[in-house]
Amino acid sequence: MHPWILASLLALAAIPVTAADLIDFWNTPRHGGNSFNRLLPDQTYFDALKGYGASWVRLSYDKWHPAERDFLLGNADDYQGLASADMKQLIEVLDRAHAAGLKVVITPLSLPGMRWAQNNQNRFDDRLWQDKRYWTQSARFWRDVAQALKDHPAVAAYNLINEPAPEKHGGLAEHADLDRMKHWYAREQGGARDLPALYRQLLAAIREVDGKTPVMVDAGWYAAADAFGYWPKALADERVLYSVHMYEPYAATSAPNLSREQPFAYPGPVPFAGQTRQWDAEEVARYLQQPVDWADSIKLPRSRLVVGEFGCMRRLPGCREYLEDVLTVLDRQQLHWAFYSFREDSWDGMDYELGSAKVPWRYWQAIDNAAPDPLSRKATAEFEPIRQRLQPEPTP
């Protein structure tokens, strides 16, 4: 018998009460990290994240070695059923997270008809946003996942797809003003680029087999903090969490900035949405106010808002100040958050425990050889804004 199944049976025998409602986990602010690793995280990995005080981890599996073309999906071109060998590995990883005392949000980077660009020769896959037959396949996929994982004690939510962008090839500019967004959505509503409608279909499929597990949905345009603005209402399910990501101003926080002859500084003037703005603590707060205002306008509780990713290139001189400014806003708004990323073994850019120095060549050799990450980690000045807020929860 599988260990977590046995543990669950023993717990039920010892405690004659119903299990806690999973949505209750999200009723108070939860802080965690993102796991986007190429190798399956081991027990030490999850223990270390928990040791900092994290309560959850947003887990992606798309970089893991798949049994077929695409991990868990089998083939994103034509979903026929879960790859059983991949599911077995995913459950083993969930067991480790549970043993560490962490809750997990399952986060695919690909769906049928939407293969993650890095697994697609760096090409954006727009098929899901053109042909609703991929919606049907995606709904079947999520129903199968929910059937397989609904009773696993580590799972705290299903994040239906990471950073969807139906707007990208659909005629809506990134960070367009709200009126343009609403006009665009009025035109596209009911079509294949209607993100809320896709979520409703996926959610309905999940609820056929799992009525309890919370669902997390990212905003459009790669989960931009301003991209919920065109949604006229929330989804008709009280167990839905609404997630945005925060890397703005992207021109300053991202990897390409490091290679510029004169990198954009934070704080400082940075191009954004077709114009140059002064980005500092005040502008960060203004930008992050947008999903809060949207939630307030539709009477969505603050406890249902998540910043599922945020970060900046650790080697940029202003990165620590940027993290502090973002986290100050999230603290004040009492939002759930997960930093990007924890001990990533395929890219060092936002691995703050590595400090601000370049990684040695052996890091890249390990990637080429599919070997474990050879570098040790420690708390650094760059990690300090996050570490200070990942304090272990007091024991009752």
HELIX and SHEET records of a PDB file:
HELIX    1   1 PRO A    3  ALA A   14  1                                  12    
HELIX    2   2 LEU A   22  ASN A   27  5                                   6    
HELIX    3   3 GLN A   43  TYR A   52  1                                  10    
HELIX    4   4 SER A   84  ALA A  100  1                                  17    
HELIX    5   5 ALA A  117  ASN A  119  5                                   3    
HELIX    6   6 ARG A  127  TRP A  129  5                                   3    
HELIX    7   7 ARG A  133  LEU A  149  1                                  17    
HELIX    8   8 LEU A  178  GLU A  188  1                                  11    
HELIX    9   9 LEU A  195  ARG A  207  1                                  13    
HELIX   10  10 GLY A  220  ALA A  223  1                                   4    
HELIX   11  11 TYR A  250  THR A  253  1                                   4    
HELIX   12  12 ALA A  255  LEU A  258  1                                   4    
HELIX   13  13 ALA A  281  SER A  297  1                                  17    
HELIX   14  14 ARG A  302  ARG A  304  5                                   3    
HELIX   15  15 CYS A  319  GLN A  333  1                                  15    
HELIX   16  16 TYR A  352  LEU A  354  5                                   3    
HELIX   17  17 TRP A  361  ASP A  368  1                                   8    
HELIX   18  18 GLU A  384  ARG A  389  1                                   6    
SHEET    1   A 9 HIS A  31  SER A  35  0                                        
SHEET    2   A 9 TRP A  56  LEU A  59  1                                        
SHEET    3   A 9 LYS A 103  ILE A 106  1                                        
SHEET    4   A 9 VAL A 155  ASN A 159  1                                        
SHEET    5   A 9 VAL A 215  ASP A 218  1                                        
SHEET    6   A 9 VAL A 240  MET A 246  1                                        
SHEET    7   A 9 LEU A 305  PHE A 310  1                                        
SHEET    8   A 9 HIS A 336  PHE A 339  1                                        
SHEET    9   A 9 HIS A  31  SER A  35  1                                        
SHEET    1   B 2 GLY A 268  PHE A 272  0                                        
SHEET    2   B 2 GLN A 275  TRP A 279 -1                                        
END                                                                             
